[in-house]
Amino acid sequence: MTRTEHPSGLYFLFTVEMWERFSFYGMRALLMLYMIKSLGFQTEKAGTVYGYYTGLVYMTPLIGGYLADRYFGARFCIMIGGILMALGHFAMAFPGESIFYLALGLLIIGNGFFKPNISTMVGALYEENDARRDGGFTIFYMGINLGAFFSPLVCGTLGEKYGWHYGFAAAGVGMVIGLLTFLWGQKRYLGEHGLQPCRPKNSDASQPTVSLTREEWHKLYVIFFLVGFSIFFWASFEQAGSSLTLFADRSTDRMISFLKWEFPTSYFQSVNPFLIFILAPLFSSLWIRLSLSNRNPSAPLKFAGALFLVGLGFLLMIGAAKSFQAFGKVSIWWLMGVYFLHTIGELCLSPVGLSLVTKLAPAQFASLMMGTWFLSSFAANYVGGIFAGNYDAMLPTTFFAIPLATAWGAALLLFLLTPKLKSWMHGVE
């Protein structure tokens, strides 16, 4: 194997994650619209529920990661998570507010078992200090976004045009395909990886704690700092499924004139993953080339750049809001520009963060630290959902100025802290 080839297990996990994300993003593309248009929720209530749901699906990985590390192993937790999520998606296919909340609960718990452990499995495919690791996680990230690209087109069309519950059922089918794929290929492509919990030598489940060196503590500090700054990124970025969806639905001209057809609002959710799929190979190659020539920017610097870009996207949204106030519904190209900027920022942060956690975390805490990484998305989605609930209560220009200010403020602070954080990484990159 050359230094630029990747393990075959990467492409297997790519496929499994693609189908799981198909189910997740297909459901998410319909969620806000379903609550408002079908369940009759007010925007404030819908935003609150959206925030709780999208937040909790990123909190439970902390628990799922711990259980995998200490007791069950990553592969068993992935299977349990897949089963629970499939049940949750199919439950969404039935009408009624009570079963709606039951479905959300199954999805939240299932995601907690699935999400951190499949990411940890990717990291386990690479040796320590392998220059291919960042590129491998970027390729893995393509799988996430390939599923996320097709799911709003399939689930969105079925949900908005034929019935909400058809769209949710399609998401369930995607999860079942992902689960069956994992059961079929895990032994062939993963070998012994993830079969057993990752306990330190001479330790058992009743004595899970071990002493960490000063260097290991420094590396954990870096993870915790970057988790904190990631909150500012994701709170802004995840407006895509809430306030930006409402702007697309109410304030954007979605009519294709020569076809005399107005495309569903949920189709906008495919723009970001489409751009990821196009740009991810370029970034994967870029990180490898920069790493081999010792010019790869440090992870904190990449994160600061991501925060600047997500803020720049909301500067564009202020322009779109002003155009709508002055002239009525705006061109789709405003949102296209926002998603382009946010996508570049995402590629500088999310796959890099996944890779960094697997490099910095002590082996016995690998899945737990991956769950901690996703904890940033819990806080961000909760805050972002609550914030989105104020969309109708504020001027759009004021609304979009808030994530702009917070993202740029965080970017500046992280840029100033980068030298210290880089020293705590002890040459990992």
N, C-alpha and C positions, 0 to 999 in steps of 0.2 A: 504493500500500500504506500503510495506517495504521500507527501506532506499536504497535498491539496485534495485528496480523495477523502470521502467520509464513510463511516461504517454503514453497512447495509441496514442495521437496526434503526438508523436515523430515519430512513425513508419509510420503514414500517411504522414507526411512531408518528411520523408525518401524516400517514394515511389515517391512522386511528384518531389523531387529534383533529384532522380535517373534518371527519364526520361528527365528532363531538361538538366542534364549534359550529358546524352547520346547524345542529339542533339548537344550540344556545343562542346564536345570533338570529336564527329564523324566528324563534319565539320572542326575542327582545325587540326585533323590528316591528312587531305587532303590539307589544305590550302596552305602550302609552296610548296608542290609538284605540286599542280594545277597551281599556279602562274608561276612556272618555266617551267613545261613541257607542259602545255596547253595554257596559256596566253602568253608565251614567254618572261616573265620578266627576266631580269638579276638578279643575286643573290642579288646585292646591293639594287635594287628596290623592290624585293620580301621581303627582310628583313625589309625595311623601311615600306612597307604596312603592313606587319605582326606586326611590332612594334606599328604602329598607331592603328590597329584594336584591338589587344590584350590589348593595353594600354587603349583605350577609353572604352572598355567594363567594365573596372574597375574604370573609372572616373565617368561615368553616374550614378552609384549607389549613389553617393553623392547627386545628384539632386533627384533621385527617393526616397531616404530615407527622404529627407527634405519634399517632397510633401506628402509622407505618414504620417509623423509626424504632419504636419501642417493642411492638407486639406482633404485627401482622405481615410486614413486608409491603413493598410498594405495589407489587402486581396484584395481590389479593385485594388491596384497597381500590385499585383501579377498576377491578371487576365489580365490586360492591357499588362503587359510585356510578358506574355505567348502568347497572340495573335500576337503581333508584331514580336516576335522571330520566331513563326511558319511561318509567311509571309516571313520573311527574309530567312529562310532555303529553302523554296520552290522557292523563287526567284533565289537562287543559282543554282537551277536545270535547269535554262535556260542559254544558251551560250551568250557570249558577255561581253566586258569589262565594258560597261556602266551599265548594269543590275547587274554586279558583285559588283560595288561600291554602288548601291542602296541597294542591299541585305546586305552588310556590315553595312550600315547606320541603317537599320531596326533592325538588330541584336544588334547593339550598344545601341540604344534607348530602345529596349525591355529588354535587360539585366539590364539596369539601373533601370527600374521599378521592375523587378523580384528579382534580386540577394540580395539586402540588406534586403528586407522585409520578405522573407521566413526564413532567418537566425534569424531575430528579433522575428519571430513567435516561433521559437524553444526556445529562451530564455524566452519568455512569459509563457511557460508551467511550469516553475520552480519558486519556491519561492526564495526570497533573501537568499543568503548564503546556498543554497541547495547543499550538497556535491555531488549530482548526476549530477550536471550541466556539468562539464568537460567531464564526461563519456557520457552524453547524446549527447553532441556536437561531440564526437568522433564517436558514433553510427551514427549520422546524416551524418558525414563525410564519413562513409561507403557507404551511399546511393549515395553520389557524385561519389565515386570511383567505385561502382558497375556499374553505367551507363557509366563511363569513361572507364571501362575495356571492356565492350561488344561493345561499339560504334566503335573503330578502327577496330575490327574484322568484324563487319557488314558493316559499311560505307566504311572502307578501302578496303575490298574485292570488294564491288560493284564499288567503285570509280576507283581503280587501275586496276581491271581485266575486268570490263564490261563497264565502262564509268564514268567520273567524276560526271556527273549530277545525275546518279543513287545514288551515295553515298550521295550527298547533299540532294536529295529527301528523303532518308531513315532518315537522321537527322531531317527533317521536320516532318515526321511521328512520331518520338519519342517525339518531342515537343508537338504535338497534343495529344498524349496519356497522357502526363504529365498534360496538361491543363484540359482535360476531367476528369482526376482523381481528380484534385483539386476541380473542380466544383461539382463533385459528393459527395465528402466526407467532404467538409469544415465545414458545419453546424454540422455534426455528431461528428467530432473529435476535432474541434477547439472552439466550443461554441461561446462565444462573443469576443474571442481574435481577435484583428486586424480589427474589424468592424469599429471602430471610430478612428480618429486621436488622438494622445496622447498629449493633451494639458494640461498644469497645471491648477489647480483649479483657478477660477476667472480670466481666461485669454480667449482670443479669437484669431481668425486668424489674426486680424489686430494688435494684441499686442503679438507677439510670444516670446519676450525676457523676461526672468525672472532673478532674482538675484541668483547667485550661492554662496554656502558657500565656505570657504577656503578649507575644506576637499574635496568638489566636484571639485574644481579647481585642486587640487593635483591629483585626479583620472584622470581628463582629461589630465593633463600633462603626466601621464603614458601612456595613449592611444596614444598621439601624439609622444612620444619618441619611443614607440614600432612600430608604423606605420613607422617612419623613418628608424629604423633598419630592418624592414621587407623588405624594398626596396632592400637592399643588398642581402637578401636571395632569393627573387623572381626573381631578375634580373639574378641570376645564375641558379636557378631552372628551369625557363621557357626557358632556352636554349634547353630543351627537344623537343619542337616543332619546333625549327629552326636549330641551328648549330648541335645539336646532331642528328637530323633527317637527315641532310646532311651527317654527318659522317656515320650514319647507311646505307644510300643509296649508298654512294660512296666507303666507306673504310671498310665495315664489310661484312664478308662472311655469306650470308643469305641462302645458299643452304642446304637443308636437303638431304643428299647424298642418303640415302636408299630409299627415295621417289622420288629422282631426281626432286625436286621441290624447287624453290626459293620463300620464303614467302615474301609478300609485306612489304615494309619499314614501312608502317603505323602501322603494328602489334606491333612494339616496343612501341607505345603509350599506349598499354594495360599492359605493365609490371608494371609500377608504380601503377595504380589503382588495379591491382591484388594483389600486395604486401600490399597495403593499406587495402584491404578487408580481407587479412589473418591476418595482424598485428593489425588492429584497435581494435578488441575485447580485445586483450592482453593489449593494452595501455589504453583502457577504464577501464578495471578492475584494472590496475596498479594505475591510478590516483585516483580511488575511495578508494582503499586500503591504499594508501599513505596518502590521505586526512583524512581518519578516524583515522589513527595512528599519525597524525600531523607531517608527514615526507615528505609531497608533496613539491617538489622544487618550488620556486616562478616562476611566468611566465617569468620574465626577464632572469632567469637562464636557463629555458627551451629554450628560444629564442637564447641565446648565444650558447647552445649546438647544436641547429639546424644550426646555421651559421657555426660552426666548421665542422659539418657533410657534408654540401653541398660543402664546400671547399675541404674536403677529397675526395669527389667524383671527383672533377676536378683534383686532384692530380693523381687519377687513370686514368683519361682521358689523361693526359700527357704521362703516360706509354703506353696507347693504341696508341696514335699518334706516339710515337717513334717506337713501334712495326710495325705499318703500313709503316713508312718510311724505315724500315730495311727489312721487309719480305713481304710486300704486305697486302692484306686484312686480317683483324684480326678476331679472334673468337668472337661470340656473347657474350661470358661471360664477356668481358671487360665492355660492356654497361650494362649487367645484374648487375654487381657489382656496377656500378655508380648509377643505378636506386635504388638499395637496400639501399645504403647510403643516397641518397636523400630522399627516402621514410621515413626512420627513422627520418631524420631531419624535414620533412614535418609534421609528426605526433607530433613532439615536438613543432611545431609552429602554424600551421594553425587552427586546431580545438581548441587549447588552446587560440589562439587569438580571435576567434569567441566568445568563452565562456567569455573571459575576458572583451570584449567590453560590453556584456550584463550585466556584474556584475558592471563595473565601471561607465558606462554612466548614467547620470540623466535620469529618465524615459521619460521626455518630449523630450529628444534628442536621444532616443535609436536608431531609424532607421538612423538618421543623422550621428551618430557616427559609425554605422555599415558601412554607405557609406564612411566615413573617413577611416575606416579600409581598405576597398577595394581600396581607393585612393593609397595606397602603391603599389598595383599591377598595377595600371595605370602607375605610374612612372617607376616601374621596367620593365614592359612589353615594354614600349616605349624605354627605354634605352637598354634593352636586345635585342629588335628587331633591332635597329640601330647598335648595336654591332655585332649581327649575320650577318648583311650585309657585314661585313669586313672579313668573313670567308675565302673567296677566296684570299684576299689580304695579309694574314698573314701566317706565319708558324703555323701549328696546335699546336705545343708545346707552342709557344708564345701566341697564341690565348687562350688556355685553362689555361695558367698561370695567366691571368688577373682576371677571376672570383675567382680563388683560393686565390690570394692575397687580393682582396677586401673583400671576405667573412671572411677570418681569421682575417684581421684587424678589421672589424666590431665586430666580436665575442669577441676579446680581449677588445675592448673599452666597449662593453655592459657588459661584466663580471665585469669590474671595476666600472661601474655605478649601478650595481644591488642593492647594499645596499640602496642607495638613492632612487631608484625607488620603492623598496619594502616598504620603510617608507612612501612614498606618497600614497601607496595603502591602508593605514590605516586598516590593518588587514582583507582585503577582502578575502584573501585566508587562 
